Amino acid sequence: LEVDVAKVPQRGKPTRTIGERAALLLSGEYQFLSGLHHEPYVYRARGDHRLAFLAQTQNHWDDRLICRPDIRVARQLEGKRILTGPAPCVVGNLRQALERAGVDISTVQFVLASRDGEGADSRLAVGPSSIDRIRRNNVDAANVDMPFDLQAKKRGLNALELPALPVIHNTTICANMDFVRDNEETAVTFLKALIEAVHFFKTQKQKSCAIIAREVAPLIGLDGDDEVEYLHSQWSALLCPKPYPEPLAVENLYNLDVAHDPQANFIGPLEVWDTHYLRMIDDSGFIDALYQGR
């Protein structure tokens, strides 16, 4: 596999942007994408049915909320400033989680991080740098990726437990169905590889942690083996052995990204999903054999 990351320079290749991903998939330059949560609905609304989701490895929200040490419960965030990534799904899910925790979000000031954040993902702008901003009292709290909640606690901050949220996020496998229908064996093999990768991550802790320490830790600034192991343990619990989308997660994505768009909201939530290749793999016993029925 060749894996390119949007907004990250690739040696000998042009740097791809978030906005051009759909066009690159439809042109055939790429065969699969991870993400692209809004565009399939928009394209389908225009009469172009090529974009579809084939699998989903994560169905629950993974962000964590860190805050000043004197803030112990979510209600204490009322009247405070919270740093968050700018993407609608990030802000939307944070607002939902806070409301479920009993916070009057009309009193909260959400401070949006720049889209030109650190690395490939603008949410990393609320990773390590958010810890410093809270300690300097620029903001009172921030939502961060794991394991920056652990890193924050090691630096004297607090991490609040928020209600769980079902959500379609991160590794959502999107494909051009013209390509898939013409290359079904390749598509099925790719999905099997995805399933095997999740199995490896969930069952091979030592090897997975070694990969994280070598490849991920220098990239995002992890500090110690404890953060590597924490990142593995949390993601091992989040990743789905059978990467089907959960209905409530699809509903949440739809409400955040599509329902308010009059150009696309007449397309139903499930119209852009095609899980029958995943069902074929599942019915063959491939996934059960990996996990030996457990």
Backbone hydrogen bonds in HBPLUS format (Angstrom, degrees):
<---DONOR---> <-ACCEPTOR-->    atom                        ^
c    i                          cat <-CA-CA->   ^        H-A-AA   ^      H-
h    n   atom  resd res      DA  || num        DHA   H-A  angle D-A-AA Bond
n    s   type  num  typ     dist DA aas  dist angle  dist       angle   num
A0008-VAL N   A0005-VAL O   3.13 MM   3  5.57 158.9  2.18 133.4 134.3     1
A0007-LYS N   A0016-ARG O   2.71 MM   9  5.72 163.2  1.74 162.8 163.4     2
A0013-LYS N   A0010-GLN O   3.01 MM   3  5.26 164.8  2.04 132.5 129.9     3
A0021-ARG N   A0018-ILE O   3.43 MM   3  5.84 170.3  2.44 114.6 117.0     4
A0024-LEU N   A0020-GLU O   3.05 MM   4  6.23 156.0  2.11 154.1 161.1     5
A0025-LEU N   A0021-ARG O   2.98 MM   4  6.24 149.8  2.07 150.6 158.7     6
A0026-LEU N   A0022-ALA O   2.96 MM   4  6.20 163.7  1.99 153.9 158.2     7
A0027-SER N   A0023-ALA O   2.92 MM   4  6.02 137.8  2.10 140.3 151.4     8
A0029-GLU N   A0024-LEU O   3.15 MM   5  5.49 127.8  2.44 161.7 169.4     9
A0028-GLY N   A0025-LEU O   3.21 MM   3  5.38 151.7  2.30 102.0 110.4    10
A0033-LEU N   A0174-CYS O   2.88 MM 141  5.03 153.6  1.95 147.3 152.5    11
A0174-CYS N   A0033-LEU O   2.84 MM 141  5.03 169.0  1.85 148.2 151.9    12
A0035-GLY N   A0172-THR O   2.86 MM 137  4.81 167.6  1.88 132.8 136.0    13
A0041-TYR N   A0038-HIS O   3.15 MM   3  5.88 133.2  2.38 120.9 130.6    14
A0042-VAL N   A0038-HIS O   3.40 MM   4  6.70 157.2  2.46 144.2 150.7    15
A0042-VAL N   A0039-GLU O   2.96 MM   3  4.94 109.8  2.47  97.8 115.2    16
A0043-TYR N   A0039-GLU O   2.81 MM   4  6.01 170.6  1.82 173.8 173.7    17
A0044-ARG N   A0040-PRO O   3.05 MM   4  6.03 156.1  2.11 136.3 143.4    18
A0045-ALA N   A0041-TYR O   2.95 MM   4  6.11 151.2  2.03 143.6 151.5    19
A0046-ARG N   A0042-VAL O   3.17 MM   4  6.50 133.1  2.40 138.3 150.2    20
A0046-ARG N   A0043-TYR O   3.05 MM   3  5.12 132.0  2.29  95.5 108.8    21
A0048-ASP N   A0043-TYR O   2.92 MM   5  5.19 152.0  2.00 153.2 144.0    22
A0047-GLY N   A0044-ARG O   2.92 MM   3  4.99 155.7  1.98 104.2 112.1    23
A0177-MET N   A0050-ARG O   2.74 MM 127  5.01 175.8  1.75 142.7 144.2    24
A0052-ALA N   A0175-ALA O   3.08 MM 123  5.65 151.0  2.16 155.3 163.4    25
A0175-ALA N   A0052-ALA O   2.89 MM 123  5.65 159.0  1.94 161.6 168.2    26
A0053-PHE N   A0272-VAL O   2.77 MM 219  6.15 161.7  1.80 160.7 166.6    27
A0274-ASP N   A0053-PHE O   2.84 MM 221  5.96 168.5  1.86 172.8 168.8    28
A0054-LEU N   A0173-ILE O   2.76 MM 119  5.51 160.8  1.79 158.9 165.7    29
A0173-ILE N   A0055-ALA O   2.96 MM 118  5.26 147.2  2.07 140.6 149.8    30
A0056-GLN N   A0243-PRO O   2.83 MM 187  4.83 167.8  1.85 127.9 131.8    31
A0057-THR N   A0171-THR O   3.25 MM 114  5.83 168.1  2.27 155.9 158.4    32
A0240-CYS N   A0057-THR O   2.89 MM 183  5.22 153.3  1.96 142.4 149.4    33
A0167-VAL N   A0059-ASN O   2.91 MM 108  5.12 156.0  1.96 109.6 117.6    34
A0061-TRP N   A0165-LEU O   2.93 MM 104  5.48 157.3  1.98 158.0 164.4    35
A0064-ARG N   A0144-VAL O   2.79 MM  80  5.26 163.2  1.82 156.7 162.6    36
A0144-VAL N   A0064-ARG O   2.67 MM  80  5.26 157.7  1.72 154.6 162.2    37
A0160-LEU N   A0065-LEU O   2.91 MM  95  5.67 149.8  2.01 158.7 168.1    38
A0066-ILE N   A0142-ALA O   2.83 MM  76  5.44 163.9  1.86 167.8 164.3    39
A0142-ALA N   A0066-ILE O   2.86 MM  76  5.44 151.1  1.94 151.6 155.3    40
A0067-CYS N   A0158-ASN O   2.84 MM  91  5.29 154.4  1.90 146.9 149.7    41
A0158-ASN N   A0067-CYS O   3.00 MM  91  5.29 172.4  2.00 151.1 152.1    42
A0068-ARG N   A0140-ASP O   3.07 MM  72  5.83 137.9  2.25 168.7 166.7    43
A0071-ILE N   A0068-ARG O   3.08 MM   3  5.61 160.8  2.12 117.7 123.7    44
A0076-GLN N   A0073-VAL O   3.09 MM   3  5.77 151.0  2.18 117.9 125.7    45
A0077-LEU N   A0074-ALA O   2.89 MM   3  5.61 163.8  1.92 125.7 129.1    46
A0078-GLU N   A0075-ARG O   3.25 MM   3  5.91 171.6  2.26 117.7 120.1    47
A0080-LYS N   A0077-LEU O   2.98 MM   3  5.20 149.6  2.07 136.8 133.6    48
A0079-GLY N   A0107-THR O   3.13 MM  28  4.98 131.5  2.38  98.5 111.8    49
A0109-GLN N   A0080-LYS O   2.96 MM  29  6.19 174.8  1.96 162.1 163.4    50
A0140-ASP N   A0081-ARG O   2.86 MM  59  5.31 150.4  1.95 139.7 149.6    51
A0141-ALA N   A0081-ARG O   3.21 MM  60  6.58 139.8  2.38 153.8 156.8    52
A0082-ILE N   A0109-GLN O   2.87 MM  27  6.24 160.1  1.91 157.7 164.0    53
A0111-VAL N   A0082-ILE O   2.73 MM  29  5.77 166.2  1.75 147.1 152.0    54
A0083-LEU N   A0141-ALA O   2.82 MM  58  6.21 165.1  1.84 143.0 142.5    55
A0143-ASN N   A0083-LEU O   3.07 MM  60  6.60 150.8  2.16 167.8 174.5    56
A0084-THR N   A0111-VAL O   2.88 MM  27  6.10 157.1  1.93 161.0 161.0    57
A0113-ALA N   A0084-THR O   2.81 MM  29  5.90 160.1  1.85 157.3 160.4    58
A0090-VAL N   A0087-ALA O   2.99 MM   3  5.29 122.1  2.34 105.9 120.6    59
A0091-VAL N   A0087-ALA O   3.06 MM   4  6.37 167.7  2.08 170.0 170.3    60
A0092-GLY N   A0088-PRO O   2.77 MM   4  5.62 156.3  1.83 142.5 150.8    61
A0093-ASN N   A0089-CYS O   2.98 MM   4  5.83 160.6  2.02 135.3 140.6    62
A0094-LEU N   A0090-VAL O   3.09 MM   4  6.20 155.5  2.16 144.5 151.6    63
A0095-ARG N   A0091-VAL O   2.96 MM   4  6.17 163.1  1.99 154.2 158.5    64
A0096-GLN N   A0092-GLY O   3.01 MM   4  6.25 157.3  2.06 144.9 151.3    65
A0097-ALA N   A0093-ASN O   2.92 MM   4  6.07 163.3  1.95 148.5 152.7    66
A0098-LEU N   A0094-LEU O   2.97 MM   4  6.17 161.4  2.01 152.3 157.2    67
A0099-GLU N   A0095-ARG O   2.96 MM   4  6.16 159.1  2.01 148.3 154.2    68
A0100-ARG N   A0096-GLN O   2.94 MM   4  6.20 158.9  1.99 151.3 156.9    69
A0101-ALA N   A0097-ALA O   3.04 MM   4  6.28 132.4  2.28 136.6 149.4    70
A0101-ALA N   A0098-LEU O   3.04 MM   3  4.96 128.0  2.32  92.4 107.0    71
A0103-VAL N   A0098-LEU O   2.99 MM   5  5.38 166.0  2.01 148.2 144.9    72
A0102-GLY N   A0099-GLU O   2.94 MM   3  5.11 159.7  1.98 108.8 113.5    73
A0107-THR N   A0104-ASP O   3.10 MM   3  5.97 166.3  2.12 122.7 126.9    74
A0108-VAL N   A0105-ILE O   3.11 MM   3  5.01 157.9  2.17 100.7 107.6    75
A0124-LEU N   A0121-ASP O   2.87 MM   3  5.66 160.8  1.91 123.5 129.1    76
A0125-ALA N   A0122-SER O   2.97 MM   3  5.55 158.1  2.02 112.9 120.0    77
A0126-VAL N   A0123-ARG O   2.89 MM   3  5.45 156.8  1.94 112.1 119.6    78
A0127-GLY N   A0124-LEU O   2.93 MM   3  4.59 138.2  2.11 112.7 106.3    79
A0130-SER N   A0127-GLY O   3.13 MM   3  5.50 135.2  2.34 108.0 119.5    80
A0131-ILE N   A0128-PRO O   3.18 MM   3  5.57 133.5  2.41 106.9 117.7    81
A0133-ARG N   A0129-SER O   3.07 MM   4  6.39 152.3  2.15 145.5 153.6    82
A0134-ILE N   A0130-SER O   2.98 MM   4  6.23 153.7  2.05 150.6 156.0    83
A0135-ARG N   A0131-ILE O   3.05 MM   4  6.27 161.7  2.08 148.0 153.4    84
A0136-ARG N   A0132-ASP O   2.89 MM   4  6.07 136.8  2.08 142.9 154.4    85
A0138-ASN N   A0133-ARG O   2.85 MM   5  5.18 150.2  1.94 165.2 163.4    86
A0137-ASN N   A0134-ILE O   2.95 MM   3  4.91 156.1  2.01 103.2 110.4    87
A0148-PHE N   A0145-ASP O   2.93 MM   3  5.93 146.1  2.05 133.5 140.7    88
A0150-LEU N   A0147-PRO O   2.99 MM   3  5.37 123.2  2.33 105.6 118.6    89
A0151-GLN N   A0147-PRO O   3.04 MM   4  6.43 159.0  2.09 147.9 154.4    90
A0152-ALA N   A0148-PHE O   2.87 MM   4  5.88 148.0  1.97 132.1 140.3    91
A0153-LYS N   A0149-ASP O   3.07 MM   4  6.33 157.7  2.12 143.7 148.9    92
A0154-LYS N   A0150-LEU O   3.01 MM   4  6.29 150.4  2.09 149.5 157.6    93
A0155-ARG N   A0152-ALA O   2.95 MM   3  5.11 143.4  2.09 101.6 113.1    94
A0157-LEU N   A0152-ALA O   3.03 MM   5  5.31 162.2  2.06 143.3 137.7    95
A0156-GLY N   A0153-LYS O   3.15 MM   3  5.16 158.4  2.20 109.4 108.6    96
A0172-THR N   A0170-ASN O   2.75 MM   2  5.91 123.2  2.08 119.6 102.9    97
A0179-PHE N   A0176-ASN O   2.94 MM   3  5.45 120.9  2.30 111.5 124.8    98
A0180-VAL N   A0176-ASN O   3.06 MM   4  6.40 159.0  2.10 147.5 154.1    99
A0181-ARG N   A0177-MET O   2.95 MM   4  5.95 168.5  1.96 145.4 147.8   100
A0182-ASP N   A0178-ASP O   3.23 MM   4  6.33 145.6  2.35 138.2 147.0   101
A0183-ASN N   A0179-PHE O   2.87 MM   4  5.92 121.0  2.23 142.5 159.0   102
A0183-ASN N   A0180-VAL O   3.11 MM   3  4.99 140.7  2.27  95.3 106.9   103
A0187-ALA N   A0183-ASN O   3.02 MM   4  6.32 161.4  2.05 154.8 160.6   104
A0188-VAL N   A0184-GLU O   2.89 MM   4  6.09 164.5  1.91 155.6 158.9   105
A0189-THR N   A0185-GLU O   2.94 MM   4  6.06 158.1  1.99 144.7 151.4   106
A0190-PHE N   A0186-THR O   2.87 MM   4  6.08 154.4  1.94 148.8 155.8   107
A0191-LEU N   A0187-ALA O   3.05 MM   4  6.33 159.1  2.09 147.6 152.6   108
A0192-LYS N   A0188-VAL O   2.91 MM   4  6.17 154.2  1.98 148.4 155.9   109
A0193-ALA N   A0189-THR O   2.92 MM   4  6.18 151.6  2.00 145.1 153.0   110
A0194-LEU N   A0190-PHE O   2.96 MM   4  6.29 151.5  2.05 147.7 155.5   111
A0195-ILE N   A0191-LEU O   2.97 MM   4  6.25 159.7  2.01 148.8 153.7   112
A0196-GLU N   A0192-LYS O   2.83 MM   4  6.08 156.4  1.88 149.7 156.6   113
A0197-ALA N   A0193-ALA O   2.84 MM   4  6.03 147.8  1.94 144.1 153.0   114
A0198-VAL N   A0194-LEU O   3.08 MM   4  6.40 157.3  2.13 149.6 154.6   115
A0199-HIS N   A0195-ILE O   3.00 MM   4  6.25 159.8  2.04 145.6 151.7   116
A0200-PHE N   A0196-GLU O   2.83 MM   4  6.05 158.7  1.87 148.1 153.7   117
A0201-PHE N   A0197-ALA O   2.95 MM   4  6.19 164.1  1.98 149.0 153.0   118
A0202-LYS N   A0198-VAL O   2.91 MM   4  6.13 157.5  1.96 152.9 159.0   119
A0203-THR N   A0199-HIS O   2.95 MM   4  5.99 143.3  2.08 148.7 157.9   120
A0204-GLN N   A0200-PHE O   2.78 MM   4  5.34 143.1  1.92 151.3 155.2   121
A0208-SER N   A0204-GLN O   2.90 MM   4  5.96 158.0  1.95 153.5 160.8   122
A0209-CYS N   A0205-LYS O   2.84 MM   4  5.97 162.9  1.87 157.5 161.6   123
A0210-ALA N   A0206-GLN O   3.09 MM   4  6.29 148.5  2.20 140.3 148.8   124
A0211-ILE N   A0207-LYS O   3.11 MM   4  6.42 150.0  2.20 143.4 150.7   125
A0212-ILE N   A0208-SER O   2.94 MM   4  6.27 160.8  1.97 152.1 157.5   126
A0213-ALA N   A0209-CYS O   2.85 MM   4  6.02 163.1  1.88 150.0 154.4   127
A0214-ARG N   A0210-ALA O   3.02 MM   4  6.14 149.2  2.12 139.5 147.7   128
A0215-GLU N   A0211-ILE O   2.77 MM   4  5.79 171.7  1.78 159.8 162.4   129
A0216-VAL N   A0212-ILE O   2.85 MM   4  4.84 138.6  2.02 122.5 135.8   130
A0217-ALA N   A0212-ILE O   2.88 MM   5  6.15 159.0  1.93 162.3 164.0   131
A0219-LEU N   A0216-VAL O   2.95 MM   3  5.16 122.1  2.29 104.7 120.7   132
A0220-ILE N   A0216-VAL O   3.10 MM   4  6.34 155.9  2.16 167.9 174.2   133
A0221-GLY N   A0217-ALA O   2.89 MM   4  5.49 129.5  2.15 144.3 154.1   134
A0222-LEU N   A0217-ALA O   3.06 MM   5  4.65 158.1  2.11 126.5 132.8   135
A0227-GLU N   A0224-GLY O   3.22 MM   3  5.68 132.8  2.45 107.0 117.0   136
A0228-VAL N   A0224-GLY O   3.40 MM   4  6.79 151.6  2.48 142.0 149.9   137
A0229-GLU N   A0225-ASP O   2.90 MM   4  6.14 166.1  1.92 156.7 159.4   138
A0230-TYR N   A0226-ASP O   2.93 MM   4  6.00 150.3  2.02 138.1 146.9   139
A0231-LEU N   A0227-GLU O   2.94 MM   4  6.01 162.1  1.97 142.1 146.9   140
A0232-HIS N   A0228-VAL O   3.04 MM   4  6.31 157.5  2.09 146.0 152.2   141
A0233-SER N   A0229-GLU O   2.90 MM   4  6.10 165.2  1.92 149.8 153.7   142
A0234-GLN N   A0230-TYR O   3.00 MM   4  6.14 164.8  2.02 156.3 159.5   143
A0235-TRP N   A0231-LEU O   3.11 MM   4  6.18 165.1  2.13 147.7 152.1   144
A0236-SER N   A0232-HIS O   2.79 MM   4  5.80 150.4  1.88 150.8 159.6   145
A0237-ALA N   A0233-SER O   3.33 MM   4  6.46 146.3  2.45 135.1 141.8   146
A0238-LEU N   A0234-GLN O   3.24 MM   4  6.50 141.8  2.39 135.6 145.9   147
A0239-LEU N   A0235-TRP O   3.01 MM   4  6.07 159.4  2.05 158.0 159.4   148
A0244-TYR N   A0242-LYS O   2.71 MM   2  5.82 141.6  1.86 110.7  98.9   149
A0249-ALA N   A0246-GLU O   2.97 MM   3  5.26 123.7  2.30 106.1 121.2   150
A0250-VAL N   A0246-GLU O   3.00 MM   4  6.36 155.3  2.07 157.7 165.6   151
A0251-GLU N   A0247-PRO O   2.93 MM   4  6.19 159.2  1.97 150.0 156.0   152
A0252-ASN N   A0248-LEU O   2.98 MM   4  6.14 153.0  2.06 139.2 145.9   153
A0253-LEU N   A0249-ALA O   3.03 MM   4  6.28 168.1  2.04 151.9 154.3   154
A0254-TYR N   A0250-VAL O   2.92 MM   4  6.09 167.2  1.93 153.1 157.1   155
A0255-ASN N   A0251-GLU O   2.91 MM   4  6.11 160.9  1.95 149.6 154.5   156
A0256-LEU N   A0252-ASN O   3.00 MM   4  6.21 152.1  2.08 150.0 157.4   157
A0257-ASP N   A0253-LEU O   2.87 MM   4  5.94 169.1  1.88 162.6 165.1   158
A0258-VAL N   A0254-TYR O   2.84 MM   4  4.98 152.9  1.92 135.2 141.8   159
A0259-ALA N   A0254-TYR O   2.82 MM   5  5.89 163.6  1.84 155.5 156.3   160
A0261-ASP N   A0258-VAL O   2.83 MM   3  5.32 166.9  1.85 126.7 129.9   161
A0264-ALA N   A0261-ASP O   2.97 MM   3  5.58 165.5  1.99 120.8 125.6   162
A0265-ASN N   A0261-ASP O   2.85 MM   4  5.63 145.4  1.97 165.8 175.6   163
A0267-ILE N   A0264-ALA O   3.02 MM   3  5.88 165.5  2.04 129.2 132.2   164
A0271-GLU N   A0268-GLY O   3.23 MM   3  5.41 157.1  2.29 108.7 115.5   165
A0273-TRP N   A0270-LEU O   3.15 MM   3  5.40 165.6  2.17 116.6 117.7   166
A0279-ARG N   A0275-THR O   2.87 MM   4  6.16 152.9  1.94 149.7 158.3   167
A0280-MET N   A0276-HIS O   2.98 MM   4  6.16 149.4  2.07 137.2 144.4   168
A0281-ILE N   A0277-TYR O   3.12 MM   4  6.44 158.4  2.17 146.2 151.0   169
A0282-ASP N   A0278-LEU O   2.87 MM   4  6.11 163.0  1.90 152.3 157.5   170
A0283-ASP N   A0279-ARG O   2.77 MM   4  5.90 169.0  1.78 155.3 158.1   171
A0284-SER N   A0280-MET O   3.09 MM   4  6.18 133.8  2.31 137.1 148.2   172
A0284-SER N   A0281-ILE O   3.26 MM   3  5.25 132.7  2.49  93.6 106.2   173
A0285-GLY N   A0282-ASP O   3.03 MM   3  5.55 161.7  2.07 114.6 120.5   174
A0289-ALA N   A0285-GLY O   2.94 MM   4  5.99 152.3  2.02 149.6 157.0   175
A0290-LEU N   A0286-PHE O   3.26 MM   4  6.51 147.4  2.37 137.4 145.2   176
A0291-TYR N   A0287-ILE O   3.21 MM   4  6.56 158.6  2.26 152.8 156.9   177
A0292-GLN N   A0288-ASP O   2.79 MM   4  5.65 102.3  2.40 134.7 153.5   178
A0293-GLY N   A0288-ASP O   2.88 MM   5  4.94 153.3  1.96 142.3 146.4   179
A0292-GLN N   A0289-ALA O   3.26 MM   3  4.74 153.2  2.34  90.8  98.5   180
A0294-ARG N   A0291-TYR O   2.95 MM   3  5.41 166.4  1.97 118.4 122.1   181
